[in-house]
Amino acid sequence: MAYQRGSLKKLRRKEGETWVLRYRVTSAEGKRVEHIAPIGLVREFPKDRDAWREVDRLGLGVRINDTPGPGRVSFTFLAEHYLKADFGADCVRPKSANTIPIVEHYVRDYLVERFGGQIAEDIKPLEIQKWMKSLNETNGLAWTTIAKIRGLMHRVYKIGILHEHVAKNPVLLVETRSKSTYRAITITPAQTLTILKSLPSPLHYALVLTCAATALRSSEMLALRWSDVLWHEGRIRVSKRWAKGEDGETKTDASDGYVPMHPVLAGHLRAWHRETPYAKESDFVFPSMRARGRKPLCSSVFVADHLRPAARKAGVHIEDGQRFGLHNLRHSLSNWLVNKAKVQPKTVQGILRHSKIQTTLDLYTQEDSDETRAAQGEFLTAVGMNQTVQ
């Protein structure tokens, strides 16, 4: 049966006029019969749209759609159910505007494409594992991407169990490799200065300096308004990010907060504030001049036209097709603070606003060859081998 939305109806009840949702279910005799689910009092939800919002909040849009029977649903049904149940108003972990299309792509173009016609509970763990291995060997997908697909498939079954559509999760026994071989390009403070000197636009200068000094994500930088720059407090408020052409929630709860603004950085931002034609509290700090300040500048265009050429000019080795953008400034600050400035990792975690310190240490801090060479030298000195052999 096609996915049903149901219809709203008002009923007079003892407690007052009440909204109910009408929908159909299959009876024991196989007939389609009408059922109703109470939504709330009309005085609390005076208009149709208010009642429909409550329907969505209660998750009734998912619950009223019956299935072919416990344990015998197709994987397609289970996957579509996951996309509705785990992305709706009552989901525990809301997804960002950037995440939703990526998840839908993996679920529909990979999982449903491969397992869609099969009964969900008949899919075997070994069958899943062999397929995932083939994604790497035949399709050339990175193991980190395959690990994400495995995580999504696990979640599809988990939500299915929660809503009693299936009783077991075959993905629990499936193994993948998830270690990334990606190493971000990091740049030195001297290279950062060279890049800044080669950017004639004061807008681009302020953008790169702010990103390099605060480690803000590109989307967080673009969402900044002048009202977020707290001059007297010496910090910048981060409460949103620019995604899909509009303001969205920050990447994580830990990302919602503040970053420090040193007086030197504040001085440069004040200089840009005096120069920009869009200096009102509600204006973007880094506006698109072409759009007359109605939206922030396009970071991808800026990176391609200005940042990458400036970085190559500064001696940064970037191969064709290799990733390099504003996010590398975030990696660079973390790497320098931990390895060179010897700042406590917990402090660096606070600057980057990571929820876990392991993310700061594992992904944003790379091994420093000077430091490891010096450490080896200390050991050799302790052994008594402190003379260089010619």
N, C-alpha and C positions, 0 to 999 in steps of 0.2 A: 504493500500500500504506500502511496505517496505521503510525504511528510505533511501532517495536518497542523494548522494553526489554531483551530477552534473558533468559537464566536462568543461574544459577551452578551449577557442578559441580566436584567434587573429582576430580583425576586423580593416579595414582601415577606419579611421574617420577623420574629418576635423582637429581636434586637434592633430592627430597622431595615429599611430598604438596602438590599445587598447585591453586589456584583457577583455573578458566577460565570465560570468559563464552561461553555458547552463543547463537548468533544465526543468522539465515537470510539468504542472498544469492541473487541470480538468476544462474544459470550461463549460459554462452554459448548453450546450447540453450533457454533461457527457463524452466528448471525452478528451483524453490526448493530449495536444498540447505543443509545445516547447516555452519556454520563455527564455529571456536572462537578465542578470543583469550586468551592467558595474563594473569592478573591479579597473582599473587604466591604465595609459599609460605603454606601454612595456618598454619605456626608464627608467621608475621609478622602474619597476619590471622586470628585464631582463630575469629571469629564472622562470620555472614553479613553483618551490618551493617557490619563492618569492611571486608569485601571490596567491598561496594557503595559505600562511601565511596571506595575506591581506584578503582573503575570511574568514578565521577564525576570524581575528580581527574585521571585519565588522559584524560578526555574521550571515553571509548568509547561513551557513550550517544548521541553525535552521529555518531561515525564508523561505527557498525554499520548505520546507516540508509542503504540504497543509494538511488540516484536514477534517474530515467528515462534517464539517459545524459548525458555531459559536454556542457554548452552547451545542453541542451534542457529544463532545469528550469523550472518556472513561477516567477513572482515570489513567489507565496505560499510555495512551498517554500523559496526563498532567504531570505525574510523570517523564516519560522519557524526556519529553520536558524540565522540570525543571533541570534535571541532565545535559542536554546539554547546556541550555541557561545560567544557573547560575554558571557554572563551566568553561565556555569558556574564550577566550581572552578578550571579551568585558564585562565581569562581573564587577560590581562595587566593590564587596567585594571578592577578590580572596581567595580561600581556600588553606590551607596548605596540604602538602603531607600526613600528619597524619590524617587530617580531612576527606578528600575525601572518603576513603574506609569505614569509620564509617558512613558517611551520606548515601552512597550507600546501606549499610547494612540495616539501618533503613528504608529507602524509599522502597527498593525492598522486604526485608524479613518481613516487618511489614505492611506498608501502601498498597503496591501493592498486597501483599498476601491477605489482607482483602478486599480491595475495587477495585482491578484492573479491574474486569469485569463490573463494574457499570458505568453508565453515570455520569460524574463528577458533573454536576449541579443538578442531582437527589438525591445526597447523602445529608441526613438531619442532622442538628446539633445534635439532640438527639441520632441518630444512632451512630454518632462518639463518643459522650460522654459516652454512655453505653458500647461501645467497649473498650474505654480507661479505664473505671472503671474495666472492666473484666480483662484487662491486669495486674492490681494490684491484684485483688481478686483471679483470676484463674491461671494466669501465674506467679504471684509472682514478677512482675517487680516493681522496686522502683518508687515512684511518680516522683522523679527527672528525671528518664529515660523517663517516660511517658510524662512529660512536654517537654522534648526535641523532642519526636516524634510529639507532638502537634505542637510545633514550626516549625518543618519541613513540616508538612501537611499544616500549614498556609502559609508557604513560597511557597509551590507547587502551591497553588491557587493564591497567589499574583503575581507570575511570569506568571501564566496562564492569569490573568486579564490584566497584562501589555502587553502581546502579543495578546490580544483579542481572546483568545480561550474560555474563560468563562467570565461571567458577575458578578458573586457573589462569596463570600467566606464564606461557612458555618462554617468554623472553628472559626470565630470571636465570635460566641456565645457559644463555647465549653469551659468548665471550667475544670481545673485540679489542683492538689496540687503540689507545687514545692519546699516546704521547705525540705531541706536535714537534715537527722538525723546523718550524718557523722560528727565525731569530730576527727580531726587529733591528733595523739600522738605527744606531744611536749616534748622536753628534756631540762634539765637545763644546764647551762654552766659547772657545775661540772661533769655531766654525759657526756657531750661532750668531756671534757678533759680525762675522763676515757676511752672513746671509742678510742680517738687518741692514748693513751698510749698502747692500746692493738693491734694496727695495726703496725706490724713490717716493712711492706713495705713502703719505703719513698714515693712511688707513691701514695699509698692509703692514707697515712698521709696527703700529700699535697692536695689530692682531697677532703677529708672530711673537712679539715681546711678551704680551699677556699670556699667550699659550705656553711659551717656553718657561715663564716664571711661575705659572699657577698649575700647569699640567691639566688644565680643563680639557674635556673632550670637545671635539669639533662641534658636535650638536649643542653642547652646553654653551660654548662660546657664541654661537650664532643666535641663541635665544636671549642673550643678555640685553637688558635695557639699562638706561642710565640710572634708573631707580634702584637697580641691583648693586650699583657701585656705592658702597657705604663709606664715604670719604672720612667721616669723623671716627668711625670704628676701625678703620684700617683693614677692611675685608670686603669680599665680594660674595653676594648671596647667589646660591645656585639652587633654583627651585623648579626648573623646567628644562626641556631640551627641544630643539627645533627638529621636527620630523614630519615628513610628508606635507611640507608647506604650512605647518601650523605648530603651535606650542603643544608639547606633550609632557607626560610625566618623566621624571628622571629615570635613568637606567635601573637603579636599585634604590631602596630606602636609604642606604648609606650614602648614596650620591647626593641626596637632598640635604644641603647644609651650606657651609661657608668655606671659602679658601682665603688664606691671608693675602693682604695687599701691602707690601713693603712701601715705605715712603718714596723710594726710587721709582718703583712701578707706578705709584699713585701720581708722581710728578709727570711721567710720560702720558698717563691717561688724561690728566688735566690739560696737558698741552693739546692732545687730540680733541678733547671736549671743547676747547676754545676754537678749534679749527673746523670741526665738522659742521655741515649745514643742518644736521639733525641732532640737536642738543637738548631737546625736551626730555623730561623724566621718562616719558612713555616711548621715546625713540630707541631704535636699536643702536647699541654701541658700535657695531660693525655693519653698517647698512649697505644695501646695494644702491649704488649711485644711479645705475641704469633704471632701477625700479623706483627711484626718487624716495628712497627710505621706507617704502611700504613693506619691505621684507629685508632680511639680512642678505649679505653677499653670498654668492654660490661658492662653497668651499672647494668643490671639485675643479671648477674653472680656475680659481685662484691657485690651487696646487699645481695644476698642469701648466698654467701660463707664467707663474711667477716663482712659487716656492721650489719646485724641482729644479728649474734652471739655476736659481740662486744657490741651491745646495750643491749642485755639480760644480758651479763656479768656486764654491768654498772648499772644494776638494773632497766632497762626500761621494763615495763610489756607489752609484745606483745603476744597476743593470737594467736593460730594457725589459719592461714588464714587471720589474720588482716593485713591491709596494713601498711607497714613501709619501708621507703627508703630514698633516698637523699632529696626528696621533704619535708620530715618531718623536715629536718634541716632548710628549708626555713620558714616553719610555726613557728618553735621554735625561730628563730631570731626575726621575727615579734612580736610574743607574748611577748618575753622578753623585747624588746625595748620599747613597748608601756606600759606594765604593771609594769615592774621593773625599767627600766632606765628612764621612764617618758619622752621618746623622743616624740616630736610632731608628731602626726599621719601623717601630710603632709610630714615630713622628711622620715618617714618609707615608705610611699607610693612611694617616689622617689627612695629609695633603692631597693624596690621590683619591681619598674617600672610598677605599676598598672595604668591603664588609669583612674580608678575611685577609690576614697578614700574609698568608701563604701565596695569595695572588700577587702581592707586591714583590715578594722575594723570588717566586718561581718564574713569573711571566714578565715582570717589569724590571728585573735586576739581572744583568748578565755578568758572567765571570769577567774579572778585570785581570788582564795578563800581567800588568805591572805589579799589582798587588800579589798575585799568586807567585810571581818570580821572586818578589821580595820575601815572601813567606818561606819559599824554598831555600833562599839564601840564609835566612835566620837559622833554619835547621842545619844546613851545612856548617855554619859557623859554630853551632853548638856541638857538632860532631868533631870540630877541630879543623875542618877543611875550609879555611877562610882565605886561602891564597888562590888566585887565578893561574892556572897552568897555561903557559904559552906554547 
